[in-house]
Structure formats: structure tokens, C-alpha cells
């Protein structure tokens, strides 16, 4: 082994050590909840789900080639990460842990009534993409509405009226 190789290898080790110490210092000084940061598992799930944006809506379908209905989309995405969920939105609503809207984070499941908000039973489901303490929540879902596809939506208007709950399964 020549001297240049030995020095280069040591410099690289020192650089990695400095980076590791710097990252540890930054992460240990944070004392508030960061609603925009996601754990790697949640981020991978969100990245995968976003690749399905634009896939057509089809009632009863649960694959990119055939299309998705809302529960088929959620079922399909979570299954890719080893999490098997029921195939209906109402049954999905019976799983996981209930989470407050303010505590919802990327990867959580958001549940709504069907298209009639007066009928307070679960009829629609999506996946939380981001949340700012419940004030600006965005979710991804297979919509039978205007988009008629997998789409990204804000929790406002009719969806805010139809909101039922958030659950966490990850």
C-alpha cells in the first residue's frame, strides 16, 4: 500500500466522522415536533404512492394496470411494504391506532364519510402525504370525483366536512 492511498483513506474516514458528529449535533438540538420530516419507512411509502398519481379510478380494482378504487389503492400501497390491510374502507377504519388530526403524519391513513357527509359512516380512504399540525394536511387517494384517478388533495372544503378520523398502522 503506498503512502498516498493510506493518507487518502484516512482523510475519507475523518470526513465521514466529522459528518456523523455534525448530524448527531443537529438532530439532538431539535426539541419540537417536525411535521414535515418523515421516517425512512414513511418516506418510502409516500414516494411509492406518488408514483401512482394519475392511475385511473375503477371501482373494485386494486392494481396499477386495472386502476384503483380508494381502498384498493391504500391496500395496494401498504401491501408493497409488507402491511396487509382489509380491502374495504370501513374495514380499514377498524385497524391501527386512532391519531388526532394535529398529530397525523405522512404514511398515516385518513378516513372520510362517503359522498354524503350527513351519513357518518366510513366510505372513503386515503394516505396522508404531509401535515402542518392539522392546518394544511394533504393526502393521496383514488378519487371517483373530478380527477377520476389517483390524485393529491388538501383537507379542505367537502373533504374537511367528510373527515372521520386518522389511523396509524406503521
C-alpha positions, 0 to 999 in steps of 0.5 A: 500500500503506498503512502498516498492511498493510506493518507487518502483513506484516512482523510475519507474516514475523518470526513465521514466522522466529522459528518456523523458528529455534525448530524448527531449535533443537529438532530439532538438540538431539535426539541419540537415536533417536525411535521414535515420530516418523515421516517425512512419507512414513511418516506418510502411509502409516500414516494411509492404512492406518488408514483401512482398519481394519475392511475385511473379510478375503477371501482373494485380494482386494486392494481396499477394496470386495472386502476384503483378504487380508494381502498384498493389503492391504500391496500395496494400501497401498504401491501408493497411494504409488507402491511396487509390491510382489509380491502374495504374502507370501513374495514380499514377504519377498524385497524391501527391506532386512532391519531388526532388530526394535529398529530397525523403524519405522512404514511398515516391513513385518513378516513372520510364519510362517503359522498354524503357527509350527513351519513357518518359512516366510513366510505372513503380512504386515503394516505396522508402525504404531509401535515402542518399540525392539522392546518394544511394536511394533504393526502393521496387517494383514488378519487371517483370525483373530478380527477377520476384517478389517483390524485393529491388533495388538501383537507379542505372544503367537502373533504374537511366536512367528510373527515372521520378520523386518522389511523396509524398502522406503521 
